[in-house]
Amino acid sequence: MIAYALIFAFACYCAALLFNLYRVVKAPGVTDRVLALDTMAINAIALIVLFGIYEGTALFFEASILYAMTGFVATVAFAKFILRGDIIE
Amino acid sequence: MELIWDIVISAFLVIGGIFGFVGSLGLVKLPDPMTRLHAPTKAATVGVGSVLIASMIWFAVKQDHLSLHELIVTVFIFLTAPVTAHFISKANIFRDWPADKLPRPAGEGEWAVHQSDADTSKEELAGEQETEATQQD
């Protein structure tokens, strides 16, 4: 049963990543692109955790923590650049 | 007992998958930027949260060790999601909303994004340097 639920969750998050990719490529404004990139990072974290369950190792949590941190810093840097035209003033 | 845990883990996985999917579908379908900002927060909190809970129960039941790594990821995402949402909405106000279209804020002053001198750190730094100079004299 867990195997089927895992496949379902994988399919959902892969479709979600495709939607985000569409939004990154074809967005009405630049803030939508930043938002889509942020959502992509979060969906990638979920995919890494799902892959950890699939493989049965706890090895991938460090990868997901790193992804969460770099995704947060990247989003804040993008938004700061849009707001002030500079990242570190 | 094994079957109950299987059902619980599968339910959390399915809920997480559905919420992640709906969050990104809202990102594509919703009409304007501020409503689009609202959709992915569901994917960030409930979606990733229940996937992480499922992973925690899975490692506790199947491999007999309680891993707390997931809690770190959950806390980090729950702490950073409001900050990123605030930054993105601020950037959106700055780019797409001219000052005369926005409602007036209560009290004195304008919206901080439209105030060129909203950053008060320069004056504070200057004041600190002055006090240091007077202390040296």
Backbone of each chain as ProteinMPNN parsed JSONL, in Angstrom:
{"seq_chain_A": "MIAYALIFAFACYCAALLFNLYRVVKAPGVTDRVLALDTMAINAIALIVLFGIYEGTALFFEASILYAMTGFVATVAFAKFILRGDIIE", "coords_chain_A": {"N_chain_A": [[0.834, -1.209, 0.0], [1.948, 1.23, 0.813], [3.753, 1.546, -1.235], [2.155, 2.158, -3.483], [0.995, 4.571, -2.612], [3.306, 6.085, -2.434], [4.053, 6.213, -5.132], [1.9, 7.671, -6.102], [2.277, 10.113, -4.714], [4.78, 10.86, -5.726], [4.052, 11.264, -8.431], [2.246, 13.401, -8.161], [3.947, 15.45, -7.126], [5.802, 15.66, -9.185], [4.194, 16.551, -11.32], [3.481, 18.977, -10.168], [5.963, 20.268, -10.14], [6.321, 20.531, -12.884], [4.234, 22.32, -13.488], [5.209, 24.538, -12.069], [7.529, 25.032, -13.508], [6.456, 25.784, -15.949], [5.307, 28.176, -15.09], [7.554, 29.628, -14.421], [8.738, 29.982, -16.922], [6.751, 31.255, -18.425], [5.517, 33.862, -17.344], [3.447, 36.509, -16.037], [4.581, 38.616, -14.595], [7.61, 39.788, -12.937], [7.748, 39.153, -10.244], [6.132, 36.939, -10.07], [7.707, 35.031, -11.253], [9.769, 34.798, -9.372], [8.284, 33.813, -7.229], [7.455, 31.371, -8.315], [9.912, 30.082, -8.544], [10.574, 29.843, -5.844], [8.524, 28.124, -4.977], [9.234, 25.938, -6.504], [11.622, 25.154, -5.242], [10.583, 24.314, -2.784], [8.903, 22.193, -3.554], [10.862, 20.525, -4.567], [12.196, 19.841, -2.234], [10.224, 18.242, -1.023], [10.181, 16.157, -2.887], [12.763, 15.114, -2.563], [12.612, 14.136, 0.056], [10.627, 12.191, -0.296], [12.004, 10.486, -1.996], [13.923, 9.609, -0.241], [12.327, 7.996, 1.454], [11.615, 6.074, -0.405], [14.051, 4.874, -1.092], [14.793, 4.042, 1.394], [16.764, 5.092, 3.072], [18.27, 7.312, 5.451], [19.81, 9.202, 4.407], [19.24, 11.355, 2.808], [18.287, 13.564, 4.114], [20.01, 15.57, 4.883], [20.553, 16.667, 2.418], [18.018, 17.712, 1.822], [17.736, 19.631, 3.828], [19.817, 21.379, 3.141], [18.837, 22.192, 0.68], [16.522, 23.547, 1.439], [17.651, 25.709, 2.839], [19.287, 27.033, 0.872], [17.311, 27.633, -0.991], [15.684, 29.444, 0.406], [17.504, 31.566, 0.879], [18.074, 32.285, -1.766], [15.546, 33.164, -2.702], [15.071, 35.374, -1.021], [17.215, 36.967, -1.797], [16.597, 37.485, -4.506], [14.152, 38.933, -4.206], [15.008, 41.09, -2.711], [16.751, 42.238, -4.507], [14.95, 43.065, -6.49], [13.535, 44.941, -4.999], [15.432, 46.883, -4.05], [17.44, 47.117, -5.925], [19.897, 46.19, -5.329], [21.804, 43.843, -3.45], [23.433, 43.426, -1.127], [23.719, 46.135, 0.753]], "CA_chain_A": [[0.0, 0.0, 0.0], [2.824, 2.408, 0.859], [4.379, 1.701, -2.546], [1.228, 2.886, -4.357], [0.891, 5.955, -2.127], [4.545, 6.768, -2.818], [3.998, 6.519, -6.566], [0.942, 8.779, -6.252], [2.887, 11.368, -4.253], [5.798, 11.215, -6.73], [3.377, 11.805, -9.622], [1.713, 14.727, -7.818], [4.985, 16.472, -7.021], [6.417, 15.888, -10.5], [3.278, 17.432, -12.053], [3.588, 20.305, -9.565], [7.201, 20.879, -10.632], [6.116, 20.942, -14.28], [3.445, 23.557, -13.445], [6.079, 25.636, -11.656], [8.44, 25.336, -14.62], [5.655, 26.566, -16.897], [5.119, 29.513, -14.542], [8.835, 30.338, -14.504], [9.01, 30.354, -18.307], [5.681, 32.085, -18.991], [4.922, 34.552, -16.211], [3.052, 37.884, -16.359], [5.422, 39.608, -13.934], [8.86, 39.192, -12.439], [7.54, 38.578, -8.903], [5.578, 35.598, -10.265], [8.833, 34.127, -11.51], [10.449, 34.539, -8.098], [7.393, 32.951, -6.45], [7.483, 30.029, -8.897], [11.199, 29.466, -8.181], [10.481, 29.482, -4.429], [7.687, 26.924, -4.895], [10.026, 24.833, -7.047], [12.547, 24.679, -4.2], [9.816, 23.594, -1.76], [8.485, 20.911, -4.126], [12.045, 19.68, -4.679], [12.432, 19.285, -0.89], [9.282, 17.131, -0.842], [10.621, 15.036, -3.735], [13.957, 14.493, -1.967], [12.169, 13.355, 1.219], [9.941, 11.004, -0.828], [13.025, 9.569, -2.513], [14.517, 8.995, 0.935], [11.455, 6.888, 1.882], [11.653, 5.061, -1.459], [15.313, 4.154, -0.988], [14.934, 3.506, 2.736], [17.92, 5.598, 3.797], [18.117, 8.649, 6.035], [20.943, 9.967, 3.879], [18.851, 12.488, 1.978], [17.763, 14.706, 4.874], [20.972, 16.672, 4.802], [20.332, 17.313, 1.113], [16.792, 18.523, 1.842], [17.985, 20.82, 4.657], [20.614, 22.302, 2.33], [17.967, 22.758, -0.354], [15.649, 24.535, 2.084], [18.421, 26.917, 3.158], [19.678, 27.788, -0.329], [16.101, 28.173, -1.605], [15.283, 30.636, 1.156], [18.444, 32.664, 0.632], [17.927, 32.723, -3.151], [14.319, 33.949, -2.841], [15.241, 36.678, -0.37], [18.134, 37.767, -2.61], [15.843, 37.959, -5.68], [13.179, 39.955, -3.812], [15.772, 42.259, -2.295], [17.28, 42.872, -5.712], [13.851, 43.779, -7.13], [13.122, 46.073, -4.175], [16.421, 47.929, -3.83], [18.436, 47.181, -6.986], [21.173, 45.803, -4.751], [21.512, 42.792, -2.474], [24.085, 43.82, 0.13], [23.936, 47.578, 0.588]], "C_chain_A": [[0.871, 1.262, 0.0], [3.459, 2.647, -0.504], [3.474, 2.49, -3.482], [1.091, 4.343, -3.93], [2.131, 6.751, -2.503], [4.52, 7.154, -4.286], [3.05, 7.679, -6.815], [1.58, 10.113, -5.86], [3.973, 11.826, -5.218], [5.148, 11.87, -7.941], [2.868, 13.205, -9.351], [2.82, 15.773, -7.806], [5.698, 16.702, -8.349], [5.526, 16.784, -11.361], [3.359, 18.848, -11.509], [4.846, 21.01, -10.042], [7.058, 21.321, -12.08], [5.295, 22.228, -14.347], [4.329, 24.741, -13.079], [7.016, 26.043, -12.786], [7.717, 26.158, -15.68], [5.524, 28.0, -16.416], [6.426, 30.314, -14.585], [9.058, 30.836, -15.927], [8.025, 31.414, -18.778], [4.947, 32.781, -17.851], [4.541, 35.973, -16.602], [3.933, 38.941, -15.7], [6.64, 38.96, -13.331], [8.676, 38.591, -11.053], [6.923, 37.188, -9.005], [6.678, 34.59, -10.53], [9.542, 33.776, -10.219], [9.612, 33.582, -7.249], [7.421, 31.523, -6.983], [8.796, 29.322, -8.561], [11.189, 29.017, -6.721], [9.657, 28.206, -4.258], [8.416, 25.713, -5.458], [10.973, 24.272, -6.006], [11.786, 23.852, -3.173], [9.352, 22.237, -2.283], [9.681, 19.971, -4.271], [12.403, 19.075, -3.327], [11.519, 18.089, -0.661], [9.71, 15.92, -1.67], [11.834, 14.328, -3.135], [13.548, 13.628, -0.785], [11.46, 12.078, 0.753], [10.942, 9.985, -1.353], [13.762, 8.88, -1.362], [13.675, 7.844, 1.453], [11.568, 5.73, 0.889], [12.919, 4.213, -1.346], [15.517, 3.535, 0.388], [16.191, 3.944, 3.452], [17.603, 6.98, 4.351], [19.177, 9.6, 5.501], [20.509, 11.296, 3.259], [18.361, 13.689, 2.764], [18.714, 15.874, 4.864], [20.778, 17.427, 3.494], [19.096, 18.196, 1.173], [16.971, 19.762, 2.715], [18.777, 21.851, 3.868], [19.75, 22.986, 1.281], [17.055, 23.824, 0.225], [16.403, 25.825, 2.333], [18.746, 27.716, 1.904], [18.453, 28.362, -1.032], [15.642, 29.44, -0.92], [16.19, 31.812, 0.844], [18.282, 33.199, -0.79], [16.678, 33.581, -3.313], [14.477, 35.329, -2.223], [16.171, 37.561, -1.195], [17.431, 38.321, -3.842], [14.93, 39.12, -5.299], [13.889, 41.241, -3.412], [16.331, 42.993, -3.513], [16.184, 43.644, -6.431], [13.523, 45.041, -6.345], [14.137, 47.203, -4.193], [17.427, 48.058, -4.957], [19.817, 46.771, -6.524], [20.874, 44.766, -3.683], [22.139, 43.116, -1.127], [24.45, 45.288, 0.008], [25.044, 48.052, 1.512]], "O_chain_A": [[0.585, 2.23, -0.706], [3.685, 3.791, -0.898], [3.938, 3.382, -4.193], [1.072, 5.243, -4.769], [2.044, 7.93, -2.846], [4.907, 8.262, -4.656], [3.334, 8.563, -7.623], [1.448, 11.11, -6.57], [4.093, 13.017, -5.506], [5.62, 12.898, -8.426], [3.024, 14.1, -10.181], [2.675, 16.847, -8.39], [6.153, 17.813, -8.62], [6.024, 17.673, -12.052], [3.313, 19.814, -12.271], [4.818, 22.209, -10.321], [7.599, 22.355, -12.473], [5.593, 23.122, -15.14], [4.23, 25.811, -13.68], [7.27, 27.228, -13.004], [8.276, 27.1, -16.241], [5.613, 28.937, -17.209], [6.406, 31.532, -14.764], [9.508, 31.963, -16.133], [8.413, 32.365, -19.456], [3.874, 32.339, -17.439], [5.231, 36.59, -17.414], [4.021, 40.061, -16.204], [6.713, 37.737, -13.22], [9.359, 37.628, -10.703], [7.152, 36.344, -8.138], [6.602, 33.441, -10.094], [9.881, 32.617, -9.981], [10.144, 32.662, -6.629], [7.411, 30.568, -6.206], [8.809, 28.115, -8.32], [11.718, 27.958, -6.386], [10.032, 27.315, -3.497], [8.25, 24.597, -4.965], [11.121, 23.055, -5.889], [12.271, 22.809, -2.734], [9.397, 21.243, -1.559], [9.538, 18.758, -4.118], [12.861, 17.934, -3.259], [11.959, 17.049, -0.171], [9.612, 14.785, -1.205], [11.933, 13.102, -3.185], [14.058, 12.52, -0.62], [11.661, 11.009, 1.33], [10.765, 8.779, -1.184], [14.175, 7.726, -1.48], [14.222, 6.816, 1.853], [11.611, 4.563, 1.279], [12.872, 2.991, -1.487], [16.316, 2.612, 0.543], [16.654, 3.249, 4.356], [16.785, 7.718, 3.802], [19.415, 10.666, 6.069], [21.292, 12.243, 3.187], [18.049, 14.726, 2.177], [18.293, 17.031, 4.84], [20.829, 18.657, 3.457], [19.103, 19.306, 0.641], [16.433, 20.824, 2.401], [18.47, 23.042, 3.904], [19.892, 24.18, 1.016], [16.829, 24.866, -0.39], [15.883, 26.911, 2.08], [18.518, 28.925, 1.857], [18.524, 29.448, -1.608], [15.255, 30.405, -1.58], [15.72, 32.918, 0.576], [18.343, 34.408, -1.012], [16.724, 34.613, -3.981], [14.075, 36.332, -2.813], [15.953, 38.768, -1.29], [17.629, 39.483, -4.199], [14.919, 40.157, -5.963], [13.434, 42.34, -3.729], [16.375, 44.223, -3.539], [16.426, 44.743, -6.93], [13.263, 46.091, -6.933], [13.759, 48.366, -4.336], [18.206, 49.011, -4.966], [20.801, 46.975, -7.235], [19.807, 44.8, -3.07], [21.46, 43.087, -0.1], [25.362, 45.654, -0.733], [25.376, 49.237, 1.521]]}, "seq_chain_B": "MELIWDIVISAFLVIGGIFGFVGSLGLVKLPDPMTRLHAPTKAATVGVGSVLIASMIWFAVKQDHLSLHELIVTVFIFLTAPVTAHFISKANIFRDWPADKLPRPAGEGEWAVHQSDADTSKEELAGEQETEATQQD", "coords_chain_B": {"N_chain_B": [[-1.361, -4.406, 13.658], [0.739, -3.507, 12.132], [-0.609, -3.04, 9.744], [-2.245, -0.859, 10.367], [-0.365, 1.191, 10.725], [0.646, 1.247, 8.118], [-1.615, 2.208, 6.756], [-1.854, 4.74, 7.932], [0.588, 5.994, 7.16], [0.327, 5.898, 4.357], [-1.947, 7.505, 4.047], [-0.995, 10.006, 4.918], [0.955, 10.426, 2.939], [-0.632, 10.573, 0.62], [-2.263, 12.792, 1.201], [-0.283, 14.779, 1.369], [0.716, 14.723, -1.275], [-1.573, 15.518, -2.728], [-1.977, 18.11, -1.73], [0.404, 19.395, -2.484], [0.168, 19.273, -5.244], [-2.204, 20.767, -5.663], [-1.398, 23.254, -4.707], [0.522, 24.06, -6.62], [-1.025, 24.006, -8.893], [-2.791, 26.075, -8.335], [-0.965, 28.142, -8.486], [-0.675, 28.329, -11.225], [-3.284, 28.731, -12.159], [-4.71, 30.815, -10.818], [-6.0, 34.233, -10.821], [-4.655, 36.879, -10.28], [-1.509, 38.456, -9.125], [-1.374, 38.663, -6.246], [-3.254, 36.798, -5.315], [-2.123, 34.553, -6.383], [0.087, 34.36, -4.802], [-0.945, 33.286, -2.538], [-1.589, 30.593, -3.004], [0.757, 28.71, -3.157], [1.564, 28.589, -0.489], [0.055, 26.69, 0.755], [1.062, 24.347, -0.323], [3.575, 24.559, 0.782], [3.228, 24.389, 3.567], [1.12, 22.413, 4.477], [1.446, 20.403, 2.515], [4.331, 19.703, 2.207], [4.712, 19.402, 4.923], [3.052, 17.177, 5.673], [4.2, 15.171, 4.122], [6.695, 15.058, 5.358], [5.92, 14.234, 7.926], [4.924, 11.702, 7.304], [7.306, 10.493, 6.467], [8.723, 10.546, 8.876], [7.153, 8.827, 10.532], [7.421, 6.528, 9.016], [10.207, 5.919, 9.19], [10.328, 5.522, 11.939], [8.673, 3.29, 12.348], [9.375, 1.257, 10.457], [12.155, 1.076, 10.46], [12.875, 1.258, 13.04], [14.145, 3.429, 14.26], [13.9, 6.582, 15.665], [13.902, 9.381, 13.795], [14.942, 12.71, 13.933], [15.516, 14.532, 12.04], [13.62, 15.37, 10.217], [12.052, 17.082, 11.686], [13.699, 19.295, 11.919], [13.799, 20.191, 9.261], [11.066, 20.781, 8.905], [10.63, 22.817, 10.838], [12.367, 24.743, 9.829], [11.225, 25.317, 7.303], [8.703, 26.24, 8.104], [9.451, 28.509, 9.457], [10.678, 30.085, 7.496], [8.851, 30.422, 5.398], [6.804, 32.522, 5.843], [8.528, 34.747, 5.778], [9.612, 34.78, 3.169], [7.212, 35.062, 1.748], [6.373, 37.575, 2.602], [8.457, 39.176, 1.605], [8.153, 38.757, -1.169], [5.586, 39.787, -1.617], [6.021, 42.421, -0.946], [7.849, 43.197, -2.912], [6.143, 42.92, -5.067], [4.191, 44.917, -4.564], [5.863, 47.109, -4.801], [6.604, 47.04, -7.507], [4.225, 46.796, -9.122], [2.146, 48.387, -8.144], [1.25, 51.626, -8.218], [1.657, 54.563, -6.124], [-0.714, 56.08, -5.85], [-2.756, 54.303, -6.293], [-2.879, 52.646, -4.148], [-4.464, 51.976, -0.955], [-4.647, 54.477, 1.667], [-2.245, 54.305, 4.26], [-2.807, 53.809, 7.805], [-2.44, 56.478, 10.172], [0.614, 58.452, 10.415], [2.742, 59.168, 7.558], [3.867, 57.375, 4.568], [3.433, 54.408, 2.456], [5.968, 52.042, 3.106], [7.424, 50.925, 1.005], [7.266, 52.813, -0.983], [8.59, 54.962, -0.038], [11.401, 56.804, -0.341], [13.271, 57.347, 1.573], [12.892, 55.436, 3.517], [14.596, 53.714, 4.728], [16.089, 53.884, 7.666], [18.539, 53.388, 8.627], [20.848, 54.674, 7.871], [20.863, 57.272, 9.029], [20.899, 56.5, 11.694], [23.36, 55.195, 11.819], [25.056, 57.329, 11.249], [24.513, 58.93, 13.477], [25.539, 57.267, 15.491], [28.246, 57.305, 14.83], [28.809, 59.981, 15.322], [28.415, 60.161, 18.105], [30.435, 58.457, 18.913], [32.647, 59.925, 18.078], [32.411, 62.183, 19.74], [32.815, 60.957, 22.17], [35.452, 60.197, 21.943], [36.705, 62.652, 21.986]], "CA_chain_B": [[-0.708, -3.135, 14.015], [1.495, -3.111, 10.937], [-1.539, -2.532, 8.733], [-2.697, 0.484, 10.761], [0.703, 2.152, 10.396], [0.67, 1.385, 6.661], [-2.705, 3.102, 6.335], [-1.552, 6.118, 8.356], [1.652, 6.545, 6.305], [-0.211, 6.127, 3.009], [-2.851, 8.661, 4.081], [-0.193, 11.234, 4.953], [1.595, 10.607, 1.634], [-1.624, 11.007, -0.365], [-2.641, 14.178, 1.516], [0.818, 15.645, 0.974], [0.753, 14.82, -2.733], [-2.694, 16.32, -3.237], [-1.796, 19.53, -1.418], [1.467, 19.925, -3.332], [-0.375, 19.443, -6.6], [-3.172, 21.874, -5.682], [-0.666, 24.502, -4.557], [1.133, 24.489, -7.877], [-2.109, 24.281, -9.848], [-3.242, 27.431, -8.036], [0.05, 29.07, -9.009], [-0.891, 28.517, -12.659], [-4.652, 29.073, -12.548], [-5.335, 31.966, -10.155], [-5.962, 35.358, -11.76], [-3.717, 37.991, -10.14], [-0.309, 38.076, -8.378], [-1.537, 38.505, -4.801], [-3.911, 35.514, -5.041], [-1.156, 33.489, -6.692], [0.981, 34.247, -3.651], [-1.619, 32.523, -1.479], [-1.707, 29.155, -3.281], [1.878, 27.828, -2.818], [1.786, 28.414, 0.949], [-0.56, 25.414, 1.131], [2.044, 23.31, -0.656], [4.742, 24.66, 1.662], [2.943, 23.976, 4.947], [0.434, 21.122, 4.628], [2.001, 19.413, 1.604], [5.633, 19.226, 2.66], [4.565, 18.981, 6.317], [2.554, 15.806, 5.843], [5.218, 14.251, 3.591], [7.732, 14.887, 6.384], [5.352, 13.414, 9.003], [4.896, 10.325, 6.8], [8.679, 9.976, 6.498], [9.079, 10.328, 10.283], [6.486, 7.598, 11.001], [7.999, 5.388, 8.274], [11.493, 5.534, 9.769], [10.132, 5.026, 13.307], [8.002, 1.984, 12.356], [10.024, 0.238, 9.635], [13.581, 0.906, 10.735], [13.033, 1.277, 14.495], [14.853, 4.538, 14.896], [13.154, 7.835, 15.519], [14.806, 10.411, 13.293], [14.416, 14.053, 14.166], [15.93, 15.425, 10.957], [12.439, 15.941, 9.581], [11.581, 18.218, 12.48], [14.53, 20.46, 11.575], [13.328, 20.696, 7.968], [9.739, 21.376, 9.101], [10.761, 24.097, 11.545], [13.011, 25.704, 8.937], [10.267, 25.757, 6.281], [7.65, 27.029, 8.745], [9.984, 29.822, 9.83], [11.085, 30.913, 6.364], [7.762, 30.668, 4.45], [6.251, 33.872, 5.965], [9.508, 35.78, 5.404], [9.659, 34.871, 1.713], [5.939, 35.593, 1.25], [6.378, 39.012, 2.861], [9.381, 39.816, 0.675], [7.62, 38.737, -2.53], [4.459, 40.717, -1.721], [6.58, 43.772, -0.93], [8.387, 43.441, -4.252], [5.014, 43.082, -5.969], [3.645, 46.263, -4.35], [6.825, 48.084, -5.316], [6.653, 47.045, -8.967], [2.965, 46.838, -9.866], [1.129, 49.251, -7.559], [1.658, 53.006, -7.981], [1.265, 55.024, -4.783], [-2.069, 56.621, -5.776], [-3.732, 53.214, -6.353], [-2.907, 51.94, -2.867], [-5.18, 52.679, 0.113], [-3.755, 55.213, 2.568], [-1.99, 53.629, 5.533], [-3.27, 54.542, 8.978], [-1.429, 57.274, 10.861], [1.525, 59.297, 9.653], [3.682, 58.554, 6.636], [3.432, 56.661, 3.371], [3.864, 53.016, 2.41], [7.428, 52.018, 3.223], [8.079, 50.608, -0.264], [7.291, 53.988, -1.85], [9.31, 56.036, 0.621], [12.801, 56.587, -0.714], [14.122, 57.424, 2.766], [12.33, 54.573, 4.555], [15.701, 53.055, 5.404], [16.587, 54.855, 8.63], [19.786, 52.923, 9.228], [21.929, 55.611, 7.569], [20.889, 58.298, 10.066], [21.319, 55.897, 12.959], [24.803, 54.972, 11.748], [25.703, 58.635, 11.354], [24.404, 59.341, 14.867], [26.48, 56.491, 16.29], [29.604, 57.793, 14.577], [28.969, 61.262, 16.016], [28.588, 59.938, 19.543], [31.774, 57.909, 19.101], [33.601, 61.024, 17.929], [32.385, 63.017, 20.942], [33.416, 60.207, 23.268], [36.911, 60.228, 21.802], [37.178, 63.965, 22.43]], "C_chain_B": [[0.063, -2.586, 12.813], [0.596, -2.448, 9.897], [-1.999, -1.115, 9.056], [-1.631, 1.521, 10.408], [0.812, 2.345, 8.895], [-0.393, 2.359, 6.189], [-2.389, 4.543, 6.7], [-0.5, 6.746, 7.443], [1.118, 6.842, 4.91], [-1.13, 7.335, 2.983], [-2.055, 9.952, 4.092], [0.463, 11.492, 3.596], [0.594, 11.141, 0.616], [-2.05, 12.445, -0.098], [-1.537, 15.137, 1.076], [0.891, 15.829, -0.536], [-0.349, 15.702, -3.279], [-2.463, 17.8, -2.952], [-0.672, 20.148, -2.245], [0.976, 20.199, -4.737], [-1.297, 20.65, -6.664], [-2.46, 23.22, -5.543], [-0.083, 24.985, -5.866], [0.095, 24.726, -8.966], [-2.664, 25.684, -9.628], [-2.266, 28.468, -8.548], [-0.162, 29.331, -10.495], [-2.255, 29.136, -12.927], [-5.166, 30.393, -11.987], [-5.077, 33.262, -10.918], [-4.91, 36.437, -11.519], [-2.618, 37.685, -9.119], [-0.537, 37.84, -6.892], [-2.286, 37.214, -4.457], [-2.985, 34.348, -5.373], [-0.171, 33.291, -5.547], [0.378, 33.343, -2.585], [-1.561, 31.015, -1.733], [-0.493, 28.331, -2.831], [2.137, 27.692, -1.325], [1.128, 27.134, 1.449], [0.388, 24.254, 0.832], [3.196, 23.335, 0.334], [4.433, 24.139, 3.052], [2.337, 22.581, 5.003], [1.084, 20.058, 3.756], [3.312, 18.832, 2.091], [5.546, 18.738, 4.095], [4.08, 17.549, 6.431], [3.482, 14.789, 5.186], [6.302, 13.993, 4.642], [7.219, 14.056, 7.55], [5.32, 11.948, 8.568], [6.286, 9.707, 6.861], [9.114, 9.673, 7.93], [8.464, 9.035, 10.802], [7.106, 6.388, 10.311], [9.311, 4.94, 8.887], [11.329, 4.992, 11.176], [9.581, 3.609, 13.299], [8.855, 0.94, 11.659], [11.471, 0.013, 10.016], [13.914, 1.085, 12.21], [14.01, 2.329, 15.011], [14.109, 5.82, 14.587], [14.115, 8.897, 15.03], [14.153, 11.772, 13.446], [14.872, 15.04, 13.1], [14.733, 16.125, 10.337], [11.938, 17.155, 10.337], [12.379, 19.473, 12.16], [14.038, 21.07, 10.266], [11.985, 21.4, 8.134], [9.845, 22.742, 9.759], [11.361, 25.141, 10.616], [12.018, 26.231, 7.903], [9.185, 26.629, 6.911], [8.148, 28.399, 9.157], [10.225, 30.692, 8.612], [9.93, 31.227, 5.41], [7.132, 32.053, 4.623], [7.216, 34.956, 5.529], [9.559, 35.933, 3.891], [8.37, 35.454, 1.159], [5.882, 37.103, 1.442], [7.271, 39.743, 1.871], [8.781, 39.88, -0.726], [6.453, 39.705, -2.66], [4.951, 42.154, -1.711], [7.133, 44.152, -2.297], [7.26, 43.666, -5.248], [4.366, 44.448, -5.819], [4.569, 47.296, -4.979], [6.774, 48.171, -6.833], [5.322, 47.385, -9.623], [1.917, 47.802, -9.32], [1.687, 50.652, -7.389], [1.025, 53.543, -6.696], [-0.181, 55.518, -4.731], [-3.136, 55.536, -5.884], [-3.871, 52.477, -5.028], [-3.795, 52.683, -1.879], [-4.201, 53.358, 1.058], [-3.49, 54.389, 3.828], [-2.468, 54.48, 6.707], [-2.12, 55.329, 9.589], [-0.558, 58.068, 9.913], [2.27, 58.488, 8.607], [3.027, 57.832, 5.482], [3.773, 55.186, 3.504], [5.388, 52.965, 2.35], [8.097, 51.729, 1.887], [8.174, 51.827, -1.161], [8.024, 55.162, -1.222], [10.794, 55.833, 0.352], [13.695, 56.622, 0.518], [13.56, 56.569, 3.904], [13.42, 53.864, 5.338], [16.346, 54.051, 6.364], [17.961, 54.487, 9.161], [20.926, 53.902, 8.989], [22.046, 56.668, 8.67], [21.377, 57.724, 11.388], [22.823, 55.669, 12.979], [25.558, 56.285, 11.911], [25.677, 59.106, 12.809], [25.383, 58.597, 15.75], [27.908, 56.998, 16.102], [29.848, 59.11, 15.302], [29.219, 61.052, 17.501], [29.961, 59.351, 19.823], [32.821, 59.01, 19.038], [33.616, 61.88, 19.186], [33.001, 62.287, 22.13], [34.931, 60.237, 23.176], [37.486, 61.572, 22.217], [37.152, 64.001, 23.964]], "O_chain_B": [[0.043, -1.39, 12.521], [0.961, -1.458, 9.263], [-2.132, -0.274, 8.167], [-1.936, 2.584, 9.869], [1.043, 3.46, 8.428], [-0.138, 3.22, 5.347], [-2.614, 5.459, 5.909], [-0.657, 7.884, 6.999], [1.406, 7.894, 4.339], [-1.115, 8.109, 2.026], [-2.385, 10.893, 3.37], [0.526, 12.635, 3.145], [0.911, 12.044, -0.159], [-2.189, 13.237, -1.03], [-1.814, 16.18, 0.484], [1.099, 16.939, -1.025], [-0.122, 16.525, -4.165], [-2.714, 18.649, -3.808], [-0.778, 21.301, -2.665], [1.314, 21.214, -5.346], [-1.206, 21.462, -7.585], [-2.853, 24.204, -6.169], [-0.174, 26.167, -6.197], [0.303, 25.548, -9.859], [-2.971, 26.399, -10.583], [-2.668, 29.543, -8.992], [0.134, 30.423, -10.981], [-2.387, 29.974, -13.82], [-5.993, 31.039, -12.631], [-4.054, 33.388, -11.59], [-4.303, 36.889, -12.489], [-2.765, 36.755, -8.326], [0.042, 36.914, -6.324], [-2.002, 36.593, -3.433], [-3.043, 33.294, -4.739], [0.344, 32.192, -5.344], [1.103, 32.71, -1.818], [-1.492, 30.236, -0.783], [-0.692, 27.316, -2.163], [2.855, 26.78, -0.913], [1.57, 26.551, 2.439], [0.508, 23.311, 1.614], [3.739, 22.291, 0.695], [5.289, 23.506, 3.669], [2.965, 21.657, 5.519], [1.26, 18.924, 4.201], [3.414, 17.634, 2.357], [6.219, 17.775, 4.464], [4.636, 16.774, 7.21], [3.551, 13.647, 5.643], [6.77, 12.866, 4.801], [7.967, 13.26, 8.117], [5.645, 11.056, 9.352], [6.443, 8.551, 7.253], [9.787, 8.673, 8.18], [9.148, 8.232, 11.436], [7.299, 5.344, 10.935], [9.531, 3.746, 9.091], [12.081, 4.11, 11.59], [9.964, 2.797, 14.142], [9.05, -0.151, 12.195], [11.974, -1.105, 9.912], [15.083, 1.069, 12.594], [14.627, 2.153, 16.061], [13.742, 6.109, 13.448], [15.039, 9.281, 15.746], [12.977, 11.961, 13.134], [14.648, 16.244, 13.229], [14.798, 17.301, 9.978], [11.465, 18.125, 9.746], [11.833, 20.576, 12.128], [13.876, 22.285, 10.155], [11.775, 22.48, 7.582], [9.232, 23.709, 9.305], [10.924, 26.292, 10.606], [11.963, 27.434, 7.647], [8.787, 27.639, 6.332], [7.372, 29.353, 9.207], [10.009, 31.903, 8.665], [10.012, 32.209, 4.672], [6.933, 32.731, 3.615], [6.799, 35.973, 4.974], [9.552, 37.05, 3.372], [8.402, 36.245, 0.217], [5.408, 37.83, 0.569], [6.902, 40.797, 1.353], [8.873, 40.905, -1.401], [6.322, 40.378, -3.682], [4.378, 43.014, -2.38], [6.925, 45.264, -2.782], [7.379, 44.485, -6.159], [4.023, 45.083, -6.817], [4.11, 48.245, -5.615], [6.887, 49.262, -7.392], [5.279, 48.17, -10.571], [0.893, 48.018, -9.968], [2.519, 50.87, -6.509], [-0.006, 53.046, -6.241], [-0.827, 55.398, -3.69], [-4.305, 55.8, -5.601], [-4.854, 51.77, -4.803], [-3.881, 53.91, -1.947], [-3.074, 52.896, 1.239], [-4.425, 53.833, 4.404], [-2.526, 55.706, 6.619], [-0.967, 54.903, 9.533], [-0.928, 58.327, 8.768], [2.417, 57.273, 8.74], [1.805, 57.694, 5.42], [4.324, 54.753, 4.515], [6.018, 53.745, 1.636], [9.201, 52.211, 1.632], [9.058, 51.892, -2.015], [8.077, 56.243, -1.807], [11.379, 54.829, 0.759], [14.759, 56.003, 0.526], [13.71, 56.897, 5.08], [13.204, 53.458, 6.48], [17.063, 54.955, 5.937], [18.498, 55.17, 10.033], [21.863, 53.974, 9.784], [23.132, 56.94, 9.182], [22.153, 58.351, 12.109], [23.489, 55.905, 13.987], [26.566, 56.352, 12.614], [26.674, 59.614, 13.322], [25.993, 59.183, 16.645], [28.678, 57.11, 17.056], [30.934, 59.347, 15.831], [30.107, 61.67, 18.088], [30.591, 59.683, 20.827], [33.762, 59.035, 19.832], [34.683, 62.268, 19.661], [33.63, 62.903, 22.991], [35.621, 60.296, 24.193], [38.602, 61.647, 22.731], [37.51, 65.014, 24.564]]}, "name": "protein", "num_of_chains": 2, "seq": "MIAYALIFAFACYCAALLFNLYRVVKAPGVTDRVLALDTMAINAIALIVLFGIYEGTALFFEASILYAMTGFVATVAFAKFILRGDIIEMELIWDIVISAFLVIGGIFGFVGSLGLVKLPDPMTRLHAPTKAATVGVGSVLIASMIWFAVKQDHLSLHELIVTVFIFLTAPVTAHFISKANIFRDWPADKLPRPAGEGEWAVHQSDADTSKEELAGEQETEATQQD"}
